[in-house]
Amino acid sequence: MSLLEGHEEQCELHSNLLVLRNVPFFQGLSPDFLRVLAYLCEKQVFAARDVILQEGEPAETAVVAVRGWATIEHGDTVVERLEEGGCVGGFSLLGQYRWLYTLRAVTEVECLLMPRFKFLPQIQARPDALITLVRGLIAAAMDREHRLLQARPGCYLMAGNGDGTH
C-alpha cells in the first residue's frame, strides 16, 4: 500500500464518520464506536431511477444519503423524500423484516450502507451502545411520525376503542 492509498482510506473514514455523526439514531454513541461503524460502512453510488431498496425484499442494511436525493415509494405513491443526510433502515440493523417501501434514486445518489451482518457483532460486543442505539431509533421513529402527521393536518390515525374495534 502506498502512502497515497493510506491517506485516501483515512479521508474516506473521516468523511464517513462526519456523515454518521449527523444520523439522529447514531447520536449519543461514543466516538470510538462511531469510528468502527464508519470503517464498516460501504459507499455506493446509484444512478437516477435506480432502485436502492425494493419493497418486499429482505431489509438487511441501513442507508444514509450522502449526496443526491431519492423517493420513498409505496406502490405507485411517493410517500417521502430522502435527502442528503437522511437515513432509512435503522431498524434493519436489529431485526429481520421485509422493506415496506421502495427507495428510488431521483438524482445520482451516493449512499453509505451499513449491513446488519457487519453491525451485529459490533453491537453484541458493546451492550451499552445497544441501549443508546435503541433510544435513538425510537426517537427518530417518533420524530418521523410527528412530521408525517403535521404534513397531513386533515389526516388522523384510527385510534380504536380499546376493544379491537374502530
Backbone as numpy.savetxt, mean C-alpha at the origin, in Angstrom:
# Nx Ny Nz CAx CAy CAz Cx Cy Cz
31.72 -5.78 -7.58 30.86 -4.59 -7.58 31.76 -3.36 -7.58
31.42 -2.42 -8.46 32.19 -1.18 -8.52 31.68 -0.21 -7.47
32.48 0.83 -7.23 32.07 1.87 -6.30 30.78 2.53 -6.74
30.62 2.70 -8.05 29.41 3.34 -8.59 28.18 2.49 -8.29
28.28 1.16 -8.45 27.14 0.28 -8.16 26.75 0.36 -6.70
27.72 0.39 -5.80 27.43 0.52 -4.37 26.73 1.81 -4.06
27.15 2.90 -4.72 26.51 4.21 -4.52 25.08 4.20 -5.03
24.84 3.56 -6.19 23.48 3.48 -6.74 22.56 2.72 -5.79
23.08 1.62 -5.21 22.27 0.85 -4.26 21.93 1.70 -3.03
22.89 2.46 -2.52 22.65 3.33 -1.37 21.63 4.40 -1.71
21.73 4.97 -2.93 20.77 6.00 -3.34 19.37 5.43 -3.45
19.24 4.22 -4.01 17.93 3.60 -4.13 17.37 3.27 -2.75
18.22 2.75 -1.87 17.80 2.45 -0.50 17.31 3.72 0.20
18.06 4.80 0.07 17.68 6.07 0.69 16.36 6.58 0.09
16.24 6.49 -1.23 15.01 6.92 -1.89 13.82 6.10 -1.41
13.97 4.78 -1.33 12.89 3.92 -0.84 12.52 4.26 0.60
13.53 4.53 1.41 13.31 4.89 2.81 12.49 6.17 2.94
12.81 7.16 2.12 12.06 8.42 2.16 10.60 8.20 1.78
10.36 7.34 0.81 8.98 7.04 0.39 8.24 6.33 1.52
8.84 5.31 2.10 8.17 4.53 3.15 7.88 5.36 4.40
8.73 6.31 4.70 8.51 7.16 5.88 7.19 7.93 5.78
6.73 8.17 4.55 5.51 8.94 4.34 4.27 8.09 4.18
4.42 6.77 4.21 3.25 5.89 4.14 2.63 5.85 5.54
1.37 6.27 5.66 0.76 6.41 6.99 0.90 5.18 7.89
0.68 3.97 7.38 0.71 2.83 8.29 2.13 2.37 8.62
3.14 2.92 7.98 4.52 2.63 8.36 5.06 3.66 9.35
4.35 4.78 9.51 4.81 5.79 10.44 4.75 5.22 11.85
5.73 5.51 12.63 5.80 4.98 13.98 6.74 3.79 14.08
7.09 3.18 12.94 8.07 2.09 12.97 9.45 2.68 13.19
10.31 1.93 13.83 11.65 2.43 14.12 12.43 2.65 12.82
13.36 3.61 12.83 14.16 3.87 11.63 14.92 2.64 11.13
15.43 1.80 12.04 16.16 0.62 11.59 15.23 -0.39 10.93
14.01 -0.53 11.44 13.05 -1.46 10.82 12.60 -0.93 9.46
12.37 0.37 9.36 12.00 0.97 8.07 13.12 0.79 7.04
14.35 0.88 7.49 15.49 0.69 6.59 15.50 -0.73 6.02
15.20 -1.72 6.86 15.12 -3.10 6.38 14.01 -3.22 5.34
12.85 -2.63 5.63 11.73 -2.69 4.68 12.10 -2.01 3.36
12.78 -0.87 3.45 13.20 -0.15 2.25 14.12 -1.01 1.40
14.97 -1.78 2.06 15.89 -2.67 1.35 15.13 -3.79 0.66
14.05 -4.28 1.27 13.30 -5.42 0.74 12.32 -5.05 -0.37
12.01 -3.76 -0.50 11.07 -3.32 -1.53 11.60 -3.61 -2.93
10.67 -3.82 -3.83 11.00 -4.00 -5.24 10.43 -2.81 -6.00
11.24 -2.19 -6.83 10.77 -1.06 -7.64 10.33 -1.61 -8.99
9.16 -1.15 -9.45 8.66 -1.59 -10.74 7.95 -0.43 -11.42
8.09 -0.35 -12.73 7.45 0.71 -13.52 6.38 0.06 -14.39
5.19 0.67 -14.38 4.07 0.20 -15.18 3.72 1.27 -16.21
3.47 0.85 -17.43 3.08 1.78 -18.50 1.62 2.18 -18.31
1.25 3.30 -18.91 -0.15 3.74 -18.87 -1.04 2.60 -19.37
-2.15 2.39 -18.69 -3.15 1.36 -18.95 -2.78 -0.04 -18.47
-1.57 -0.22 -17.94 -1.20 -1.53 -17.37 -2.01 -1.79 -16.11
-2.36 -3.04 -15.91 -3.00 -3.46 -14.66 -1.89 -3.78 -13.66
-1.93 -3.10 -12.54 -0.94 -3.30 -11.48 -1.42 -4.39 -10.53
-2.68 -4.33 -10.14 -3.33 -5.35 -9.31 -4.65 -5.70 -9.99
-5.01 -6.97 -10.00 -6.22 -7.41 -10.69 -7.26 -7.90 -9.69
-8.45 -7.33 -9.77 -9.57 -7.77 -8.94 -9.72 -9.28 -9.03
-9.86 -9.92 -7.86 -10.06 -11.37 -7.81 -8.78 -12.18 -7.69
-7.64 -11.57 -7.98 -6.36 -12.27 -7.86 -5.90 -12.25 -6.39
-5.01 -13.18 -6.00 -4.51 -13.16 -4.62 -3.79 -11.85 -4.29
-4.09 -11.30 -3.14 -3.46 -10.06 -2.67 -2.19 -10.46 -1.93
-1.04 -10.15 -2.52 0.23 -10.62 -1.95 1.26 -9.53 -1.76
0.90 -8.27 -2.02 1.89 -7.20 -1.92 1.22 -5.87 -1.63
1.92 -5.04 -0.87 1.50 -3.65 -0.72 2.16 -2.87 -1.85
1.48 -1.84 -2.33 1.96 -1.03 -3.45 1.96 0.44 -3.05
3.11 1.09 -3.24 3.21 2.53 -3.00 3.53 3.19 -4.33
2.71 4.17 -4.72 2.97 4.92 -5.95 4.07 5.94 -5.66
5.17 5.84 -6.39 6.29 6.76 -6.22 6.18 7.92 -7.21
5.75 7.58 -8.42 5.63 8.59 -9.49 4.46 8.18 -10.37
3.69 9.17 -10.83 2.54 8.90 -11.68 1.29 8.66 -10.86
0.23 8.23 -11.54 -1.01 7.94 -10.82 -1.80 6.83 -11.50
-2.66 6.20 -10.70 -3.45 5.06 -11.15 -4.87 5.20 -10.61
-5.76 4.41 -11.16 -7.14 4.41 -10.66 -7.42 3.08 -9.97
-8.24 3.17 -8.93 -8.75 2.00 -8.24 -10.14 1.77 -8.82
-10.33 0.61 -9.44 -11.57 0.32 -10.15 -12.23 -0.92 -9.58
-13.55 -0.86 -9.47 -14.34 -2.02 -9.09 -15.31 -2.26 -10.23
-15.11 -3.35 -10.95 -15.89 -3.57 -12.16 -15.55 -2.47 -13.16
-16.58 -1.78 -13.64 -16.37 -0.69 -14.59 -16.35 0.68 -13.93
-16.38 0.73 -12.61 -16.45 1.99 -11.89 -15.11 2.38 -11.30
-14.70 3.63 -11.57 -13.50 4.16 -10.93 -13.92 4.63 -9.55
-13.32 4.05 -8.53 -13.69 4.32 -7.14 -12.84 5.43 -6.55
-11.56 5.39 -6.85 -10.63 6.32 -6.23 -9.40 6.44 -7.12
-8.60 7.43 -6.82 -7.36 7.68 -7.54 -6.18 7.45 -6.59
-5.17 6.73 -7.05 -3.95 6.53 -6.27 -2.88 7.43 -6.87
-2.45 8.40 -6.08 -1.47 9.37 -6.55 -0.13 9.12 -5.89
0.86 9.88 -6.31 2.21 9.76 -5.76 2.16 9.80 -4.23
2.82 8.85 -3.62 2.84 8.76 -2.16 1.71 7.92 -1.59
0.70 7.63 -2.42 -0.42 6.82 -1.95 -0.05 5.35 -1.91
-0.74 4.62 -1.03 -0.43 3.20 -0.84 -1.72 2.41 -0.77
-1.71 1.22 -1.36 -2.80 0.26 -1.23 -2.20 -1.09 -0.86
-3.03 -1.93 -0.27 -2.62 -3.30 -0.01 -1.92 -3.54 1.31
-2.01 -2.61 2.24 -1.34 -2.80 3.52 -1.80 -4.07 4.24
-3.08 -4.38 4.16 -3.59 -5.57 4.84 -3.06 -6.85 4.20
-2.64 -6.77 2.93 -2.10 -7.96 2.27 -0.78 -8.42 2.90
-0.14 -7.54 3.65 1.10 -7.90 4.32 0.86 -8.87 5.48
-0.37 -8.88 5.98 -0.68 -9.67 7.18 -1.60 -10.86 6.94
-2.38 -10.82 5.89 -3.35 -11.90 5.70 -3.57 -12.22 4.24
-4.20 -13.35 4.00 -4.47 -13.79 2.65 -5.91 -13.50 2.27
-6.08 -12.82 1.17 -7.40 -12.54 0.61 -7.20 -12.25 -0.87
-8.27 -11.96 -1.56 -8.19 -11.61 -2.98 -8.49 -10.12 -3.13
-7.87 -9.52 -4.15 -8.10 -8.09 -4.39 -9.57 -7.83 -4.65
-10.10 -6.80 -4.02 -11.49 -6.40 -4.21 -11.63 -5.40 -5.35
-10.52 -5.00 -5.93 -10.50 -3.97 -6.97 -9.33 -4.20 -7.91
-9.36 -3.49 -9.02 -8.25 -3.47 -9.96 -7.54 -2.14 -9.80
-6.22 -2.15 -9.80 -5.41 -0.94 -9.78 -4.79 -0.82 -11.16
-5.16 0.25 -11.89 -4.72 0.42 -13.27 -3.95 1.72 -13.42
-2.79 1.64 -14.05 -1.98 2.83 -14.30 -2.70 3.73 -15.31
-2.76 5.01 -15.02 -3.31 5.99 -15.95 -2.17 6.65 -16.71
-1.13 7.00 -15.97 0.11 7.49 -16.56 1.16 6.40 -16.32
2.37 6.62 -16.77 3.43 5.70 -16.36 3.54 5.82 -14.84
3.56 4.68 -14.15 3.57 4.67 -12.69 4.79 3.89 -12.21
5.58 4.54 -11.38 6.68 3.85 -10.70 6.19 3.50 -9.31
6.34 2.24 -8.94 5.83 1.75 -7.66 6.92 1.07 -6.85
6.75 1.13 -5.54 7.50 0.26 -4.63 6.54 -0.86 -4.25
6.99 -2.08 -4.39 6.20 -3.24 -4.03 6.83 -3.89 -2.80
6.00 -4.19 -1.82 6.46 -4.89 -0.62 5.73 -6.22 -0.57
6.36 -7.29 -1.05 5.70 -8.60 -1.04 5.59 -9.17 0.37
4.46 -9.82 0.63 4.21 -10.41 1.95 5.29 -11.43 2.31
5.76 -12.24 1.36 6.73 -13.28 1.68 8.07 -12.70 2.15
8.37 -11.45 1.78 9.57 -10.80 2.29 9.30 -10.09 3.62
8.08 -9.62 3.77 7.71 -8.83 4.94 7.50 -9.69 6.19
6.81 -10.81 6.05 6.43 -11.62 7.21 7.60 -12.05 8.09
8.71 -12.54 7.54 9.82 -12.92 8.42 10.35 -11.74 9.25
10.31 -10.55 8.68 10.80 -9.36 9.41 9.87 -9.02 10.56
8.58 -9.07 10.31 7.61 -8.70 11.35 7.55 -9.78 12.43
7.77 -11.04 12.06 7.79 -12.11 13.05 8.97 -11.96 14.00
10.06 -11.40 13.50 11.24 -11.19 14.34 11.11 -9.97 15.24
10.12 -9.11 14.94 9.94 -7.87 15.70 8.47 -7.68 16.07
7.96 -8.41 17.06 6.55 -8.29 17.45 6.15 -6.87 17.83
7.08 -6.06 18.37 6.75 -4.68 18.70 6.38 -3.89 17.45
7.04 -4.21 16.33 6.73 -3.54 15.07 5.35 -3.95 14.57
4.95 -5.20 14.84 3.63 -5.67 14.42 2.53 -4.83 15.06
2.64 -4.56 16.34 1.64 -3.76 17.04 1.55 -2.36 16.42
2.70 -1.75 16.15 2.73 -0.42 15.54 2.10 -0.45 14.16
2.43 -1.48 13.37 1.89 -1.60 12.02 0.37 -1.78 12.04
-0.13 -2.64 12.91 -1.58 -2.88 12.98 -2.30 -1.59 13.36
-1.78 -0.85 14.32 -2.39 0.43 14.69 -2.40 1.37 13.49
-1.30 1.40 12.75 -1.21 2.26 11.57 -2.19 1.84 10.49
-2.34 0.54 10.27 -3.29 0.05 9.26 -4.72 0.40 9.64
-5.06 0.26 10.90 -6.41 0.61 11.36 -6.65 2.10 11.16
-5.69 2.93 11.54 -5.84 4.38 11.38 -5.97 4.75 9.91
-5.19 4.11 9.04 -5.26 4.41 7.60 -6.62 3.99 7.03
-7.13 2.84 7.47 -8.44 2.38 6.99 -9.55 3.32 7.45
-9.49 3.77 8.68 -10.49 4.70 9.19 -10.42 6.03 8.46
-9.21 6.49 8.19 -9.04 7.74 7.45 -9.62 7.63 6.05
-9.37 6.50 5.37 -9.91 6.29 4.03 -11.44 6.28 4.06
-12.02 5.57 5.03 -13.49 5.54 5.14 -14.04 6.93 5.41
-13.38 7.68 6.26 -13.81 9.05 6.56 -13.80 9.90 5.29
-12.73 9.81 4.51 -12.64 10.57 3.25 -13.73 10.15 2.27
-13.98 8.85 2.16 -15.01 8.37 1.23 -16.39 8.86 1.64
-16.66 8.84 2.93 -17.97 9.30 3.40 -18.13 10.80 3.19
-17.08 11.57 3.39 -17.17 13.01 3.19 -17.29 13.36 1.71
-16.72 12.52 0.84 -16.79 12.77 -0.59 -18.17 12.48 -1.14
-18.97 11.73 -0.41 -20.32 11.37 -0.85 -21.33 11.72 0.24
-21.59 13.03 0.41 -22.44 13.45 1.54 -23.85 12.89 1.50
-24.39 12.55 0.35 -25.75 12.03 0.27 -25.81 10.52 0.40
-24.66 9.88 0.57 -24.59 8.43 0.63 -24.36 7.98 2.07
-25.21 7.12 2.57 -25.09 6.65 3.95 -24.98 5.14 3.97
-24.20 4.62 4.89 -24.09 3.18 5.05 -25.34 2.66 5.74
-25.78 1.47 5.35 -26.92 0.85 6.03 -26.43 0.33 7.36
-26.96 0.83 8.43 -26.49 0.47 9.75 -27.13 -0.79 10.28
-28.31 -1.11 9.88 -28.99 -2.27 10.43 -29.64 -1.93 11.75
-30.40 -2.86 12.27 -31.13 -2.64 13.51 -30.53 -3.41 14.68
-29.34 -3.99 14.48 -28.72 -4.75 15.55 -29.21 -6.18 15.62
-30.23 -6.51 14.82 -30.75 -7.88 14.84 -30.52 -8.59 13.51
-29.64 -8.03 12.69 -29.35 -8.65 11.40 -30.25 -8.17 10.27
-31.23 -7.30 10.58 -32.11 -6.77 9.54 -31.74 -5.34 9.25
-32.17 -4.83 8.12 -31.90 -3.45 7.73 -33.17 -2.66 7.62
